Amino acid sequence: MTSAVLSPAYLSAVLAFSLAAKDSLSNIFAGIVILVDKPFTVGDWIACNNIEGTVESISFRSTNIRTFPQALVYIPNSLLSTTPIINYSRRGKYRLAITLGVTYSTTGTQMEELVAKIKDFLMNDPDVYKEDLSVNFDNLNASSLDVRIVCYCRTTDFDTYCKSKEKINLALLHIMEEVGTSAAFPSTSVYIEKAPAVSQPEPKQN
């Protein structure tokens, strides 16, 4: 009785089929997990594997993401199930962090008034949470005195956040005008020392 000898081509085909089946099953299983756990849904703004955009569709095999440059990216579900996913649509509020640099001509009294007026404005802004709000004279930078502002906007919509940020930026300009200071810009001071005069020897007389 002789045993059949399997050709290398047949073995390669079987191996390729096995790997393809394994990948397909892995994607299907990951797709089921995504549909059940719902780490994101269609329309969510997510970021994963250096890809950021809006989820357009979710199937058992892959998830389609429309990037902001409008490219459509097909991501295998097995890859999504093993990588961190940031879902920006699920956050409850937007964090706004601003470093406001003012000129070194700003006096200590002006700085105290500036910080107090900014904090008072944000505390009375209905679009900003009162909790976790901070306004501080933070740093003596190379070419500016820095005020660090951190607050959270009462929105999860990006367009609304942009409008709130614009309102706050305009308020900062008005407050600086009221205080009598202005925003600083990167600058470099160059000091040139005058070299001492070199005495010339008197000419010899004949």
C-alpha positions in Angstrom: 0.0 0.0 0.0 1.5 3.3 -1.1 0.9 6.7 0.5 0.0 9.7 -1.6 2.6 12.3 -1.9 1.3 15.9 -1.7 2.9 18.3 -4.1 4.4 21.6 -2.9 1.9 23.5 -5.0 -1.0 21.7 -3.2 0.5 22.4 0.2 1.0 26.1 -0.6 -2.6 26.4 -1.8 -3.9 24.7 1.4 -1.7 27.0 3.6 -2.9 30.1 1.7 -6.5 29.1 2.1 -6.0 28.4 5.8 -4.4 31.8 6.4 -7.2 33.6 4.4 -9.9 31.7 6.4 -8.1 32.6 9.6 -8.0 36.3 8.7 -11.7 36.3 7.6 -12.8 34.6 10.8 -10.7 37.1 12.8 -12.3 40.1 11.1 -15.8 38.6 11.5 -15.3 38.0 15.2 -13.9 41.5 15.7 -16.8 42.9 13.7 -19.2 41.2 16.0 -17.4 42.6 19.1 -17.5 46.1 17.6 -21.2 45.8 16.8 -22.0 44.5 20.3 -19.7 46.6 22.5 -20.1 49.7 20.3 -16.9 51.6 21.0 -18.0 53.8 18.1 -21.0 54.1 15.8 -21.6 55.5 12.3 -21.1 59.2 12.4 -18.6 59.2 15.3 -15.4 61.1 15.0 -12.6 58.7 15.9 -8.8 58.3 15.6 -6.8 55.0 15.5 -3.6 53.8 13.8 -2.8 57.4 12.8 -6.1 57.6 10.9 -8.6 60.2 12.0 -12.0 60.9 10.6 -15.8 60.1 10.6 -17.1 56.5 10.7 -19.1 56.0 7.5 -20.0 52.3 7.8 -19.3 49.2 9.9 -19.5 45.7 8.4 -18.5 42.3 9.8 -15.2 42.5 7.9 -14.1 46.1 8.0 -14.9 49.7 9.1 -14.9 52.6 6.7 -13.6 55.9 7.9 -13.8 59.2 5.9 -10.8 61.3 6.8 -11.0 65.1 6.9 -9.1 65.4 3.5 -12.1 63.3 2.3 -10.2 60.0 1.6 -12.1 56.8 2.4 -10.0 54.4 4.5 -11.0 50.7 4.9 -9.7 49.3 8.1 -10.0 45.5 8.9 -12.0 45.0 12.1 -9.3 42.6 13.5 -6.9 45.6 13.5 -9.4 47.9 15.2 -10.0 45.3 17.9 -6.3 45.3 18.9 -5.5 49.0 18.9 -6.4 52.0 21.0 -9.3 54.0 19.6 -10.0 57.6 20.5 -13.7 58.5 20.2 -13.9 62.3 20.2 -17.7 62.2 19.8 -18.1 60.5 23.2 -16.4 63.2 25.3 -18.8 65.3 27.4 -17.0 68.6 27.1 -14.2 70.4 25.2 -10.9 71.3 26.9 -9.5 74.7 26.0 -5.9 75.5 26.9 -4.4 78.9 26.0 -1.0 80.4 26.7 -1.4 84.2 26.5 2.0 85.9 26.2 2.1 89.7 27.1 5.0 92.1 26.8 7.7 92.5 29.4 6.6 96.2 29.8 3.6 94.9 31.7 3.8 95.9 35.4 3.0 93.7 38.3 -0.2 95.6 39.0 -1.3 95.2 35.4 -0.6 91.5 35.5 -2.7 91.0 38.6 -5.6 93.0 37.0 -5.2 91.0 33.7 -5.4 87.6 35.5 -8.4 88.8 37.6 -10.4 90.1 34.7 -9.8 87.0 32.6 -10.9 84.7 35.4 -14.0 86.9 36.1 -15.0 86.8 32.4 -14.7 83.0 32.2 -16.6 82.5 35.5 -19.5 84.5 34.1 -19.4 82.9 30.6 -22.5 80.6 30.4 -20.6 78.4 27.8 -17.8 77.5 30.2 -17.8 75.1 33.2 -16.9 76.8 36.5 -15.2 73.6 37.7 -11.5 72.9 36.7 -11.1 76.5 35.6 -7.7 78.1 36.1 -6.0 81.4 35.1 -2.5 81.9 36.4 0.6 84.0 35.7 2.6 80.9 34.6 6.0 81.7 33.3 8.7 84.3 32.6 9.4 83.3 29.0 12.3 84.5 26.8 10.3 87.2 25.2 6.9 87.3 27.0 5.2 87.0 30.4 2.9 84.0 30.0 -0.6 83.6 31.4 -1.9 80.0 31.3 -5.6 79.6 30.8 -7.4 76.2 31.1 -11.2 75.7 31.0 -13.8 73.4 29.6 -16.5 74.4 27.1 -20.1 73.2 27.5 -20.4 71.5 24.2 -19.5 68.3 22.3 -20.0 69.9 18.9 -16.8 71.0 17.1 -18.4 74.0 15.4 -19.9 75.3 18.6 -16.6 74.8 20.3 -14.9 76.9 17.6 -17.4 79.7 18.2 -16.8 79.6 22.0 -13.1 79.7 21.4 -13.4 82.7 19.1 -15.5 84.6 21.7 -12.9 83.9 24.4 -10.0 85.0 22.1 -11.8 88.3 21.3 -12.5 88.8 25.0 -8.8 88.4 25.8 -7.9 91.1 23.3 -10.5 93.5 24.8 -9.2 92.8 28.3 -5.6 93.4 27.3 -6.7 96.8 25.9 -8.5 97.6 29.2 -5.5 96.7 31.3 -3.1 98.7 29.0 -0.9 95.8 27.9 -0.5 93.9 24.6 0.4 90.5 23.3 4.1 89.8 22.9 5.9 88.3 19.9 9.2 86.4 19.6 12.1 88.9 19.6 15.8 89.0 20.0 17.8 91.9 21.5 21.3 92.4 20.2 23.7 94.5 22.2 26.8 96.0 20.4 29.6 97.1 22.6 31.8 99.9 21.3 35.4 98.8 21.1 37.8 101.0 23.1 39.8 103.4 20.9 43.3 102.2 20.1 45.9 105.0 20.6 48.1 105.5 17.6 51.8 106.0 18.1 53.0 109.5 17.4 55.1 109.9 14.3 58.8 110.3 15.0 60.2 113.7 14.2 63.5 114.0 12.3 
